[in-house]
Amino acid sequence: MMANPPAAPRKHWSQSRALPWWITVLTLAVYGAGIVLVARQLQREIRREIVSDDGDVLHAVALMLQMEQAAALPGAAGDEPAMLFDVVLKASRLRGVIAARLFDGGGKFVVALPANMTEGGMNSETLARLRQGETVCRFHEDYPRSSLFLSGAAGQGVIGQPLVETFIPLPRAGGRDFAGAAQFFMDGRGVANQLTRLDREINGKAGLVFVLGGLLISLGLLWSFHRLQRAHRLLVERSAGLLAANQQLALLTRTSAVGAVVTHLLHELKSQAFGLRSLLSVAPAAADAEESRRAAAESARRMQQMISELFSAIRNDQGTTQHYEISLAGLAELLARAVQPLAQRAGVRCVTEQKAQGTLSSRVANLVVIILTHLLQNAIQATAAGRAVTLTLDSDPENLHFKVRDEGPGFPAALRGAPFAPCASTKEGGSGVGLALSKQLASHLGAELELAESSAAGCLFVLRLPKNLIAEKTVLADG
């Protein structure tokens, strides 16, 4: 019979070697996304400042021209279209301005420079901002030709380059009310170069920050995970040690008292059995006493065998032997081989019905084998030749059941009230203590042994083994 190999411990997900790397990658992804968002926000703000620089200059120039105009013509109305057009005309001579439009206070087109420039308009949002005195600037990487100059007109060749579109408010005389607005289109190649350099510098610095910060974050996280996993391993090892110590303490607490009583009883039985065999070996072998001598010798042999088995179980229970696991199928096979010689001599069939699968630890299995061996031997001795003894292994959600059924005359009526009390045996070779010791071993194991049925058709003994005594990887089948 081969013991089943112990199951490998299941690895917890927190002990995975890939977990620190996955968390590090996720952290770097979140960190990188944050850097990208900040860099994009910074780019938008700086681009807006660069684009609005030329608009602020034009606005300042237009205000200065209006002030000069008011000083030169003190009685003139500063909001007349001609006066505003003069301001736009002078401002359009600034370097980089390639076209301009004039709008009245209601946002309607008035005039354009040069003359081949298309009429344009402004939306309500732009008009509202202009009335608040704001300058509105926009950068166009490639402004459409048809939106600026008439088809076939001269000067269209400049429309393939970047443009800066600027709206500036023009106040009335005194600078209090909104009189109109001027729209200027300026060469945007210089702005485009500045924006390109800006993007390159911001992206480069953001990348450098990500690399340096990511390196520090990665090293910090991996070092922290290393410490955490090391602490987890130490915790698992110490927890396992504490659990083993606690189990050993509980086992010693349960078995110390019983072990002392059983050990004393076994020593007494062993001494008596040895004396009995010694006496029989030197007694004269009278012809009429030969049968009695053989019965006494067989009884002594069975007592010594039972004592040896009990000593072996106690040594295993106290941790003096190697622990292993035995399958229920192997246990049934072991029991069948143990009682087969006795069954053949008695002419009794031994039938095994296995309805449960799983394994038992060596400690539990050794005690179960001793108990069931005595139950099967008693069942065979009680069953007439030609009949059968049945061992059934089944289960319910709480217990594993070992049932031994014989086809004998039933348990003696005088002993049914206390079937497991020591008594004088009425069977050939019986010692009268087998059932008592079996009951004591079952109680020591934490199991229950009972006489479930007794009639003229036979007896049924049931050993109920609690589920918590089954090995962890055992899978029980419903009986």
Protein Blocks (a to p, Z undefined) as FASTA:
>chain_A
ZZdddddddddfklpfklmmmmmmmmmmmmmmmmmmmmmmmmmmmmmmmmmmmmmmmmmm
mmmmmmmmmmmmmmbcfkbfklmmmmmmmmmmpghiabdcdddfkopafbdcdfklccdd
ddfklmmmmmnopacddddfbacfklmbcghiahklmmmcccdddddddddehilacfbd
cdddddfklmmmmmmmmmmmmmmmmmmmmmmmmmmmmmmmmmmmmmmmmmmmmmmmmmmm
mmmmmmmmmmmmmmmmmmmmmmmmmmmmmmmmmmmmmmmmmpccdfklmmmmmmmmmmmm
mmmmmmmmmmmmmmmmnopaccddddfklmmmmmmmmmmmmmmmnopacddddfbecddd
fklmmmmmmmmmmmmmmmmmmpcghiacdddddddfkbccdddddfbebjafklmmmmmb
ccddfbehiahlmmmmmmmmmmmnopacddfbdcfkbccddddddfklpcfklccddZZ
